[in-house]
Amino acid sequence: MRQRDSLSDNSTPDAGVLTNTADDLLAFVTRHPQLVVLTGAGVSAPSGIPTYRNAEGIWMRNAPIQHRDFLTKPAARQRYWARSFAGWPAVLAAQPNSAHYALAQLESRGHIATLVTQNVDRLHQRAGHRVVVDLHGRLDQVICLDCGTTAPRADVQVQLRELNTHLVHSDRLFPDGDADVPDDLIDRVVVPDCPRCGGIVKPDVVFFGDSVERSLVSTINTAIEKADALLVIGSSLMVYSGFRFCRYAAERGIPIACINPGTTRADDLFQLKLSATCGPVLERLVQQLYQDLLKSPSPTANS
């Protein structure tokens, strides 16, 4: 059996907070031209996908579905798929925003070696980013827990619609890609089975209480070791699966910068922090670096 590392949420933020400027960020990236970037929900918020927490890092919604409940309780699967059916169209309609496009430009110019995202919306890829590690999986795909078959999430939406004519879509989206559904509708939900083996179908994402594979963590750690610095964008880092990479970088003396408007779990580990929304900051960074790149070779031009 593969070793896995637990995804948990059992932290409180530290008090130390830095406040830097966009010019400080430019200097940081100039000094550290090869970055590993870690993104969170704040990057996708302008695309209409809500964040889990407020600026103080406090959870803003009901408890999300737990991995064990999904596996063992048919009622939990009914609840998940009813809410996912309601919210999926809004996730599908979401478009990359200026932060996604700015990061794709930074990658194309050689400043980002690897981008690790805690988001499951695939908006980085849709913006043209090439090297993306989906730390928590991808919502646009489902997997059978019995036979391992994968399929597009859109196929399940068709099945849900055919099996549950009483379900409706919703405009009130939550971070998991789901939406509120009345209990009396949930109780009547017929959950689709795997069309190949009849097994349990699950979104290909890491639920709370589930684990990120240790091999994936090791791959990201290796990328951090090879990078000049780690840049965190739009994440409170309250969940350990993301915070661990800041701790790993700090233990090895690798500089860490952050763009996030609120408190994070790693505030005492940063060399630089901009307390701001990421889109305008990243757009400005690209514009400033582009001017520099007109006068000097790309960081990877001679590699």
VOKOL-479940 format. One line per 3 residues: their letters; for each residue x, y, z of N, C-alpha, C, CB. Coordinates in steps of 0.001 Angstrom, whole numbers, plus 500000, padded with zeros to 6 digits. Glycine has a CB too. Layout:
a	X,Y,Z,X,Y,Z,X,Y,Z,X,Y,Z  ...
END
This chain:
mrq	500856,498812,500000,500000,500000,500000,500896,501243,500000,499029,500003,501240  500509,502266,499220,501276,503492,499164,501125,504279,500456,500845,504334,497974  502239,504841,500925,502175,505685,502108,501527,507005,501739,503579,505910,502710
rds	500700,507534,502629,500028,508778,502377,500166,509690,503591,498558,508536,502033  500074,510984,503318,500229,511985,504356,498877,512612,504634,501263,513058,503950  498489,512719,505880,497139,513117,506250,496839,514567,505897,496930,512902,507722
lsd	495634,514810,505361,495120,516154,505154,494301,516510,506378,494269,516260,503839  494746,517501,507133,494052,517854,508364,493932,519363,508469,494784,517284,509593  493180,519822,509448,492914,521237,509654,492871,521483,511154,491578,521681,508962
nst	494047,521627,511747,494082,521663,513203,495057,522712,513715,494454,520300,513753  495001,523916,513108,496009,524905,513431,495396,526231,513840,496928,525105,512261  496238,527077,514431,495876,528459,514679,496964,529339,514093,495681,528735,516199
pda	496615,530529,513566,497612,531373,512927,498597,531959,513920,496938,532479,512171  499802,532258,513413,500792,532918,514233,500617,534432,514112,502219,532488,513822  501180,535170,515058,500886,536587,515151,501748,537463,514241,501052,537027,516558
gvl	503009,537080,513960,503893,537947,513215,503455,538153,511777,505269,537397,513242  503325,539412,511343,502861,539710,510003,503761,540769,509383,501390,540177,510020  504197,540530,508138,504972,541521,507390,504051,542291,506468,506107,540850,506584
tnt	504396,543521,506165,503653,544300,505177,504658,544903,504216,502777,545412,505853  504665,544434,502981,505596,544898,501975,504847,545514,500801,506487,543754,501503  505606,545977,499818,505028,546657,498659,505260,545864,497388,505614,548057,498513
add	504604,546313,496314,504790,545672,495016,506237,545791,494547,503847,546286,493980  506906,546887,494876,508315,547034,494503,509188,546035,495254,508797,548464,494779  508823,545750,496499,509552,544722,497251,509401,543357,496575,509045,544655,498713
lla	508190,543069,496099,507960,541798,495405,508784,541724,494127,506468,541620,495081  508831,542805,493381,509650,542843,492166,511111,542541,492501,509531,544223,491471  511625,543156,493546,513007,542913,493939,513205,541459,494355,513410,543850,495081
fvt	512228,540909,495065,512311,539506,495513,512378,538561,494317,511098,539145,496404  511496,538748,493333,511466,537869,492163,512716,538068,491316,510204,538129,491320  513212,539286,491251,514445,539545,490500,515625,538822,491129,514729,541052,490432
rhp	515671,538822,492464,516751,538114,493177,516584,536604,493110,516799,538555,494636  515341,536137,492976,515049,534704,492988,514244,534354,491741,514275,534298,494283  514896,534276,490600,514167,534169,489320,513523,532820,489046,515089,534473,488208
qlv	513891,531786,489800,513274,530473,489604,512414,530162,490827,514361,529358,489376  511081,530229,490642,510155,530098,491755,509353,528807,491681,509220,531281,491794  509042,528271,492852,507904,527367,492991,506773,528209,493562,508237,526112,493916
vlt	505614,528140,492934,504458,528924,493361,503407,527985,493939,503871,529748,492177  502839,528375,495072,501755,527630,495707,500527,528531,495750,502156,527147,497147  499440,528129,495081,498241,528966,495037,497092,528337,495825,497814,529203,493586
gag	496197,529222,496287,495020,528784,497024,493763,529434,496501,495177,529083,498493  492709,529338,497281,491381,529750,496841,491300,531220,496482,490379,529446,497905  492161,532067,497083,492124,533486,496775,492426,533805,495335,493073,534204,497635
vsa	493132,532906,494641,493422,533126,493220,492161,532974,492376,494504,532146,492733  491293,532043,492749,490092,531773,491963,488876,532572,492401,489771,530324,492029  488974,533260,493531,487816,534017,494028,487280,535029,493010,488191,534743,495308
psg	488139,535794,492300,487603,536727,491308,486917,536039,490121,488713,537603,490798  487119,534744,489970,486435,533982,488921,485062,533508,489367,487277,532788,488505  484680,533850,490594,483360,533489,491094,483319,532245,491947,482451,533314,489968
ipt	484483,531680,492286,484539,530497,493142,484938,530953,494537,485545,529424,492583  484054,530841,495525,484296,531432,496847,485462,530775,497582,483044,531329,497694  485999,531513,498539,487047,530986,499410,486410,530316,500628,488019,532116,499852
yrn	487192,529478,501296,486711,528796,502492,486689,529712,503710,487573,527588,502778  487631,530678,503763,487858,531431,504989,487814,532930,504736,489192,531047,505604  487604,533690,505814,487660,535142,505706,489096,535616,505928,486697,535807,506724
aeg	489287,536934,506002,490635,537490,506097,491354,537097,507384,490573,538990,505996  490601,536718,508405,491222,536280,509663,491485,534775,509690,490337,536662,510842  491197,534108,508579,491430,532669,508506,490338,531843,509139,492718,532338,509150
iwm	489168,532456,509405,488070,531748,510054,487164,531107,509007,487260,532704,510952  486809,529864,509243,485945,529092,508334,484592,529781,508187,485753,527637,508853  484084,529877,506941,482879,530665,506692,481657,529842,506288,483161,531665,505631
rna	481736,528523,506339,480589,527734,505912,480467,526483,506776,480711,527354,504422  479426,525713,506523,479262,524464,507260,480404,523512,506948,477914,523809,506924  480596,522546,507811,481678,521581,507617,481539,520867,506276,481695,520558,508761
piq	482648,520732,505523,482588,520042,504238,482435,518537,504430,483840,520343,503413  482113,517848,503365,481965,516407,503439,483305,515762,503790,481424,515848,502111  483257,514739,504594,484453,514023,505013,484636,512769,504161,484372,513655,506510
hrd	485888,512436,503930,486222,511297,503084,485576,509999,503593,487737,511132,503010  485710,509732,504888,485172,508487,505442,483651,508428,505303,485569,508347,506917  482977,509562,505508,481527,509586,505364,481113,509264,503934,480973,510948,505777
flt	481848,509815,502968,481511,509550,501572,481649,508064,501264,482405,510376,500632  482674,507435,501823,482917,506017,501548,481895,505103,502219,484310,505637,502003  481461,505474,503414,480703,504527,504231,479215,504830,504370,481299,504472,505576
kpa	478802,506030,504020,477404,506415,504258,476699,506781,502949,477336,507600,505241  475769,505961,502499,475014,506297,501281,474355,507668,501360,473953,505245,501020  473871,508058,502548,473231,509372,502688,474221,510510,502429,472623,509518,504090
arq	475484,510304,502806,476505,511321,502548,476757,511458,501052,477815,510972,503279  476741,510345,500329,476914,510408,498875,475713,511090,498219,477108,508992,498290  474514,510824,498728,473330,511515,498208,473482,513028,498392,472042,511010,498919
ryw	473904,513419,499583,474059,514844,499875,475106,515463,498968,474439,515058,501344  476247,514781,498824,477315,515348,498000,476851,515540,496562,478554,514448,498037  476282,514498,495958,475946,514586,494542,474775,515523,494275,475629,513214,494006
ars	473850,515637,495226,472769,516615,495060,473336,518031,495032,471727,516477,496197  474230,518312,495962,474818,519647,496040,475781,519902,494890,475539,519829,497367  476501,518871,494474,477410,519015,493346,476641,519243,492045,478301,517780,493223
fag	475523,518548,491881,474691,518764,490691,474248,520227,490613,473454,517827,490711  473868,520769,491774,473394,522152,491799,474504,523148,491480,472796,522472,493154  475724,522869,491943,476803,523830,491791,477694,523658,490584,477625,523789,492967
wpa	477698,522476,489984,478630,522186,488894,478528,523161,487723,478397,520794,488396  477336,523546,487247,477281,524471,486108,478034,525776,486360,475839,524782,485773  478001,526285,487583,478714,527522,487888,480223,527314,487854,478291,528055,489253
vla	480691,526155,488323,482123,525840,488235,482545,525737,486777,482447,524520,488981  481736,525067,485991,482038,524885,484571,482100,526221,483844,480993,523982,483916  481266,527162,484258,481210,528459,483592,482307,529418,484050,479866,529089,483826
aqp	482979,529112,485150,484018,530005,485674,485155,530148,484670,484559,529480,487019  485679,531351,484563,486757,531646,483623,488013,532088,484367,486321,532729,482624  489198,531800,483819,490430,532294,484443,490392,533818,484567,491669,531854,483625
nsa	491019,534325,485603,491080,535773,485802,492509,536284,485618,490557,536147,487201  492709,537552,485917,494006,538183,485638,495156,537520,486383,493956,539651,486001  494884,536980,487580,495948,536301,488329,496395,535038,487600,495471,535950,489753
hya	495455,534247,487113,495811,533031,486362,496643,533373,485135,494543,532265,485938  496220,534391,484402,496936,534751,483172,498307,535340,483480,496114,535749,482348  498418,536122,484542,499715,536678,484905,500700,535574,485276,499566,537662,486064
laq	500219,534579,486043,501091,533465,486415,501513,532653,485193,500388,532558,487425  500608,532485,484229,500968,531781,482995,502045,532549,482233,499724,531581,482103  501960,533877,482246,502992,534680,481588,504326,534557,482301,502570,536144,481526
les	504292,534571,483625,505536,534407,484379,506173,533056,484086,505276,534552,485886  505356,532016,483961,505900,530708,483607,506517,530738,482217,504809,529635,483677  505827,531351,481264,506314,531361,479880,507634,532099,479746,505282,531995,478965
rgh	507919,533023,480683,509177,533776,480643,510238,533152,481537,508940,535221,481059  509932,531995,482122,510946,531251,482862,511044,531553,484329,512234,531491,482268  510121,532343,484897,510221,532692,486313,509586,531653,487225,509578,534027,486554
iat	508686,530837,486702,508029,529817,487528,508416,528438,487013,506476,529995,487518  509111,527675,487847,509509,526328,487457,508359,525351,487643,510725,525873,488265  507651,525468,488764,506532,524584,489087,505462,525394,489806,506998,523376,489961
lvt	504216,525177,489436,503092,525775,490161,502298,524661,490818,502184,526621,489211  502134,524760,492134,501340,523810,492909,500064,524524,493322,502131,523270,494163  498918,523964,492991,497669,524609,493380,496848,523725,494308,496855,524964,492147
qnv	496278,524368,495333,495344,523685,496214,493930,523702,495635,495355,524329,497599  493736,524451,494554,492424,524552,493923,492173,523345,493027,492311,525856,493112  490917,523015,492848,490545,521844,492042,489796,522246,490777,489685,520884,492865
drl	489832,523537,490430,488993,524061,489340,489655,524020,487975,488602,525469,489640  490969,523739,487901,491716,523638,486642,491787,524974,485889,491076,522583,485748  491601,526079,486570,491640,527372,485897,493065,527759,485500,491039,528448,486794
hqr	494055,527302,486241,495438,527563,485825,495708,526947,484452,496436,527004,486868  495302,525708,484281,495524,525040,482992,494765,525739,481872,495098,523567,483070  493555,526178,482151,492760,526848,481132,493342,528209,480755,491332,527013,481616
agh	494140,528792,481662,494812,530051,481365,496095,529844,480574,495117,530791,482646  496468,528589,480349,497658,528291,479560,498876,527901,480368,497995,529452,478734  498721,527749,481682,499847,527319,482501,500161,525855,482187,499539,527511,484020
rvv	501441,525526,482034,501815,524194,481562,502183,523230,482690,502969,524305,480609  503060,523655,483603,503525,522759,484665,502736,523074,485932,505073,522912,484911  501634,522329,486128,500750,522542,487264,500593,521228,488027,499370,523084,486800
vdl	500788,521277,489326,500546,520121,490186,499232,520371,490924,501742,519883,491196  498225,519547,490652,496930,519668,491317,497004,518928,492655,495774,519100,490420  497401,519650,493690,497662,519028,494987,496454,518278,495526,498092,520076,495984
hgr	495273,518842,495343,494045,518245,495875,493173,517630,494792,493251,519284,496626  493754,517375,493626,493013,516713,492563,492306,517678,491637,492020,515776,493150  491337,517144,490880,490645,517934,489865,489158,517619,489875,491238,517668,488469
ldq	488376,518674,489923,486934,518511,490043,486274,518133,488721,486320,519780,490570  486968,518348,487616,486366,518060,486308,486466,516583,485933,487033,518902,485233  486903,515749,486864,487073,514328,486596,486549,513522,487780,488558,513993,486317
vic	485992,512357,487496,485552,511444,488558,486326,510142,488431,484011,511184,488485  486357,509391,489527,487069,508116,489526,486232,507071,490249,488464,508256,490189  486242,505857,489742,485572,504748,490424,486502,504199,491486,485156,503631,489422
ldc	486024,504126,492714,486843,503647,493813,487040,502135,493790,486228,504056,495117  486299,501442,492921,486424,499988,492836,487339,499551,491695,485054,499360,492660  487109,500088,490499,487907,499633,489354,488920,500665,488868,486996,499265,488218
gtt	488867,501890,489404,489843,502913,489045,489562,503646,487755,491166,502306,488954  488467,503355,487100,488127,504031,485852,487866,505517,486108,486895,503370,485197  488400,506370,485241,488126,507800,485329,487220,508221,484180,489439,508615,485312
apr	486486,509305,484402,485565,509813,483390,485364,511301,483618,484205,509056,483431  484917,512032,482609,484656,513461,482792,483517,513702,483779,484328,514114,481449  483650,514723,484598,482583,515091,485530,481293,515410,484776,483009,516296,486390
adv	481408,515930,483577,480223,516267,482777,479353,515044,482509,480643,516898,481452  479975,513862,482395,479197,512633,482170,478308,512326,483373,480138,511438,481889  478824,512552,484577,478042,512304,485781,476885,513293,485874,478931,512398,487033
qvq	477127,514519,485416,476049,515499,485440,474861,515039,484589,476558,516856,484946  475161,514443,483455,474100,513914,482589,473360,512787,483299,474686,513410,481245  474113,511872,483932,473485,510774,484660,472613,511294,485795,474546,509825,485209
lre	473123,512267,486544,472349,512819,487655,471050,513457,487161,473182,513851,488423  471133,514140,486043,469943,514785,485500,468909,513748,485072,470314,515682,484315  469373,512676,484471,468446,511632,484006,467814,510875,485168,469173,510648,483088
lnt	468584,510666,486241,468099,509892,487385,467318,510726,488399,469259,509235,488074  467487,512038,488339,466920,512908,489382,466307,514154,488755,468005,513308,490415  465169,513999,488168,464520,515126,487486,464054,516193,488471,463332,514633,486664
hlv	464046,515876,489767,463614,516847,490769,464713,517817,491173,463111,516131,491985  465965,517544,490809,467062,518415,491206,467127,519656,490323,468386,517660,491150  467639,520744,490911,467764,522001,490173,469162,522564,490395,466675,523029,490618
hsd	469558,523479,489501,470833,524157,489644,470698,525311,490632,471336,524663,488280  471831,525860,491039,471830,526957,492007,472905,527965,491633,472057,526428,493446  472641,529235,491916,473628,530287,491676,474500,530549,492904,472928,531571,491260
rlf	474149,529949,494040,474896,530180,495274,475958,529103,495440,473949,530202,496497  477139,529395,494934,478210,528409,494877,479065,528453,496129,479073,528635,493647  479575,527266,496545,480513,527160,497644,481874,526709,497105,479987,526176,498722
pdg	482943,526789,497924,484289,526477,497434,484450,525072,496867,485264,526660,498535  483702,524108,497377,483843,522736,496900,483190,522515,495537,483248,521783,497907  482581,523555,494973,481861,523373,493720,480457,522858,493940,482611,522431,492822
dad	479959,522963,495178,478601,522518,495462,477745,523717,495848,478592,521452,496585  476469,523474,496147,475542,524540,496489,474471,523983,497419,474904,525158,495213  473766,524881,498093,472710,524459,499018,471566,523772,498275,472176,525664,499804
vpd	471111,522670,498848,469970,521927,498311,469072,521551,499496,470439,520639,497505  467748,521754,499418,466859,521389,500531,466952,519905,500867,465411,521750,500193  466845,519588,502157,466970,518207,502614,465947,517282,501976,466834,518149,504109
dli	464741,517795,501727,463724,516907,501161,464055,516483,499744,462374,517583,501183  464889,517268,499042,465339,516866,497711,466493,515872,497809,465765,518096,496893  467361,516077,498788,468517,515194,498953,468084,513770,499251,469424,515705,500067
drv	467079,513616,500090,466618,512281,500491,466136,511444,499309,465502,512406,501508  465792,512096,498217,465251,511386,497050,466295,511136,495967,464102,512169,496461  467532,511526,496207,468559,511443,495164,468957,509998,494882,469791,512251,495570
vvp	469032,509683,493595,469598,508417,493126,471028,508702,492679,468739,507787,491954  471985,508042,493304,473399,508286,493026,473870,507386,491887,474255,508049,494291  474492,507949,490850,475000,507117,489756,476120,506190,490217,475499,507996,488616
dcp	476116,504984,489688,477208,504032,489907,478162,504071,488728,476663,502598,490115  479315,503446,488911,480269,503326,487809,479635,502527,486676,481588,502652,488284  479584,503054,485466,478963,502328,484365,479732,501074,483954,478825,503238,483181
rcg	480984,500972,484400,481801,499809,484028,481632,498654,485009,483273,500204,483950  481653,498966,486339,481643,497875,487318,480555,498011,488378,482978,497797,487994  479830,499126,488363,478804,499338,489376,479332,499830,490700,478063,498090,489595
giv	480599,500222,490745,481220,500671,491992,480873,502102,492353,482707,500535,491897  481484,502576,493450,481248,503929,493942,482054,504931,493124,481609,504037,495437  481372,505936,492610,482018,506991,491842,482247,508193,492756,481161,507387,490601
kpd	483451,508740,492711,483845,509859,493568,484512,510928,492713,484798,509387,494706  484322,512200,493024,485110,513227,492324,486594,512978,492574,484707,514664,492794  487412,513222,491579,488835,512909,491681,489567,514012,492446,489452,512725,490277
vvf	489121,514241,493681,489691,515270,494543,489960,514677,495924,488744,516497,494645  490754,515385,496700,491065,514979,498063,490052,515629,498996,492528,515371,498455  489159,514840,499548,488206,515348,500532,488919,515599,501865,487029,514352,500721
fgd	488291,516402,502717,488799,516553,504081,488777,515191,504778,487955,517599,504881  489846,514917,505512,489984,513613,506141,490663,512596,505247,488642,513102,506546  490841,512926,503978,491573,512071,503044,493049,512476,503097,490998,512192,501576
sve	493869,511947,502215,495303,512189,502258,495847,512544,500885,496027,510974,502805  496913,513312,500898,497694,513564,499687,498796,512514,499624,498292,515025,499671  498980,511900,498475,499974,510833,498352,501380,511353,498653,499928,510222,496943
rsl	502102,510587,499412,503451,511001,499806,504391,511137,498609,504030,510005,500798  504166,510351,497571,505004,510479,496383,504830,511856,495751,504667,509378,495364  503603,512381,495787,503351,513718,495252,504007,514777,496121,501844,513981,495144
vst	503918,514616,497438,504580,515541,498355,506084,515538,498116,504271,515173,499816  506646,514372,497915,508085,514260,497669,508481,514978,496383,508502,512786,497597  507667,514843,495346,507944,515519,494073,507960,517034,494253,506898,515124,493012
int	507001,517547,495023,506940,518989,495257,508122,519441,496105,505616,519373,495940  508474,518678,497108,509635,519026,497930,510913,519098,497096,509807,518009,499059  511050,518172,496164,512218,518192,495286,512237,519457,494439,512234,516953,494385
aie	511066,519854,493935,510980,521085,493147,511363,522297,493992,509561,521262,492579  510941,522324,495250,511283,523428,496149,512789,523467,496390,510529,523292,497491  513405,522309,496572,514856,522249,496796,515631,522843,495624,515298,520801,497028
kad	515106,522676,494412,515789,523154,493211,515494,524618,492904,515398,522305,492029  514481,525166,493547,514054,526528,493251,514861,527552,494044,512570,526690,493550  514781,528805,493608,515416,529896,494350,514564,530356,495523,515691,531069,493426
all	513237,530203,495385,512334,530672,496437,510958,530062,496234,512246,532219,496447  510138,530189,497273,508749,529746,497237,507859,530982,497340,508442,528726,498391  506854,531073,496465,505906,532184,496487,504509,531636,496720,505965,533001,495168
vig	503878,532040,497818,502526,531623,498172,501558,532714,497741,502401,531335,499700  500466,532302,497071,499521,533290,496549,498086,532861,496869,499705,533470,495018  497374,533722,497588,495947,533509,497805,495597,532316,498665,495281,533363,496516
ssl	496397,532041,499675,496118,530907,500556,496362,531294,502004,496984,529694,500175  495441,530881,502884,495645,531077,504324,496574,530024,504901,494310,531046,505061  496778,528930,504173,497669,527843,504604,497221,527188,505903,499076,528366,504769
mvy	495945,527336,506234,495462,526750,507481,495393,525222,507417,494093,527310,507816  495249,524689,506224,495263,523244,506050,496713,522780,505881,494390,522819,504826  497069,521733,506575,498471,521300,506641,499024,520916,505272,498607,520122,507591
sgf	498187,520417,504384,498686,519944,503092,499415,521035,502318,497540,519408,502259  499045,522308,502513,499771,523397,501880,500844,523975,502780,498820,524478,501469  500536,524120,504061,501479,524712,505009,502792,523939,505066,500858,524772,506394
rfc	502725,522630,504919,503935,521811,505070,505045,522250,504118,503606,520341,504831  504678,522785,502932,505698,523193,501964,506415,524460,502410,505069,523409,500591  505707,525336,503113,506367,526500,503702,507335,526056,504790,505328,527489,504275
rya	506889,525150,505606,507762,524651,506676,508995,523964,506083,506990,523669,507595  508772,523180,505008,509879,522470,504364,510897,523468,503804,509352,521547,503236  510401,524514,503132,511300,525526,502573,512053,526256,503680,510512,526531,501718
aer	511342,526627,504747,511980,527373,505839,513075,526549,506500,510939,527791,506884  512839,525276,506679,513839,524411,507319,515111,524304,506489,513262,523020,507552  514999,524572,505191,516156,524475,504294,516694,525838,503882,515785,523686,503057
gip	516222,526870,504535,516743,528207,504267,516317,528780,502928,518224,528184,504333  515244,528262,502359,514743,528755,501076,513779,529904,501346,514042,527616,500260  514013,531077,500770,513160,532243,501054,511714,532013,500627,513709,533481,500348
iac	510790,532604,501366,509359,532473,501091,508733,533859,501059,508660,531577,502155  507942,534119,500034,507157,535350,499933,505693,534973,499810,507612,536222,498720  504816,535931,500123,503384,535642,500107,502594,536856,499633,502907,535209,501501
inp	501555,536581,498830,500555,537587,498474,499222,537056,498976,500524,537877,496910  498690,537675,500009,497411,537237,500575,496857,538362,501436,497574,535921,501409  495576,538685,501297,495037,539838,502016,494817,539627,503501,493765,540234,501408
gtt	494871,538402,503981,494579,538131,505383,495660,537318,506060,493270,537418,505505  495353,536893,507260,496253,536091,508083,496525,534729,507441,495663,535904,509485  497736,534248,507580,498061,532883,507158,498743,532150,508306,498970,532890,505894
rad	498786,530853,508179,499428,530021,509203,500939,530195,509195,499077,528549,508992  501498,530673,508079,502956,530743,507929,503488,532171,507995,503369,530113,506617  502715,533097,508570,503143,534495,508581,504525,534684,509195,502139,535331,509335
dlf	504896,533860,510157,506200,534019,510801,507335,533383,509998,506164,533418,512190  507023,532769,508854,508053,532125,508025,508411,532946,506789,507583,530745,507595  507632,533990,506507,507828,534749,505276,508951,535772,505411,506539,535449,504882
qlk	509719,535937,504325,510648,537053,504228,509944,538304,503688,511836,536677,503329  508822,538088,503002,508087,539186,502388,506619,538804,502328,508638,539517,500969  505721,539775,502652,504298,539525,502506,503584,540786,502050,503702,539018,503819
lsa	502786,540635,500979,501904,541699,500529,500497,541360,500971,501979,541890,498988  499913,542213,501802,498546,541998,502246,497608,542635,501221,498314,542590,503677  497384,541906,500132,496614,542441,499009,496016,541298,498210,497497,543330,498105
tcg	494965,541618,497449,494442,540631,496510,495466,540432,495403,493063,541077,495924  495507,539233,494858,496648,538856,494029,496597,539368,492586,496761,537380,494010  495409,539531,492003,495319,539887,490592,496073,541151,490229,493894,540045,490209
pvl	495739,542302,490829,496456,543540,490486,497949,543473,490780,495858,544702,491237  498322,542825,491875,499742,542717,492231,500497,541924,491164,499908,542045,493618  499932,540803,490724,500607,539974,489730,500645,540657,488364,499914,538618,489616
erl	499579,541356,488017,499591,542108,486751,500720,543139,486750,498228,542811,486519  500849,543862,487842,501911,544867,487931,503281,544207,487875,501772,545689,489224  503440,543071,488559,504722,542369,488545,505110,541977,487124,504662,541124,489440
vqq	504158,541442,486360,504431,541056,484979,504838,542277,484156,503199,540373,484353  504127,543382,484330,504461,544592,483576,505858,545080,483919,503438,545696,483853  506207,545065,485206,507536,545517,485607,508626,544580,485103,507615,545635,487119
lyq	508402,543290,485227,509401,542330,484763,509542,542368,483253,509037,540923,485216  508440,542601,482556,508494,542655,481093,509416,543772,480637,507088,542853,480503  509343,544919,481292,510239,546007,480950,511684,545602,481190,509896,547257,481754
dll	511939,544916,482300,513298,544453,482576,513755,543432,481543,513380,543850,483977  512823,542570,481110,513194,541515,480174,513532,542068,478799,512075,540505,480059  513021,543259,478481,513379,543887,477222,514848,544292,477196,512500,545097,476974
ksp	515405,544461,478403,516779,544958,478510,517777,543875,478889,516843,546069,479521  517278,542730,479367,518176,541676,479835,517653,540309,479448,518360,541756,481346  518546,539309,479386,518092,537960,478977,517091,537382,479961,519286,537008,478845
spt	516275,536453,479453,515373,535680,480301,516179,534887,481296,514481,534749,479466  515628,534619,482492,516361,533841,483500,516806,532484,483004,515513,533660,484719  516141,531956,481984,516489,530628,481483,517143,530682,480106,515252,529756,481427
ans	517461,531896,479628,517953,532023,478253,519261,531283,478040,518133,533483,477897  520105,531222,479081,521422,530605,478914,521495,529215,479526,522486,531483,479529  520320,528683,479933,520355,527371,480595,520260,526270,479570,519217,527236,481621
END
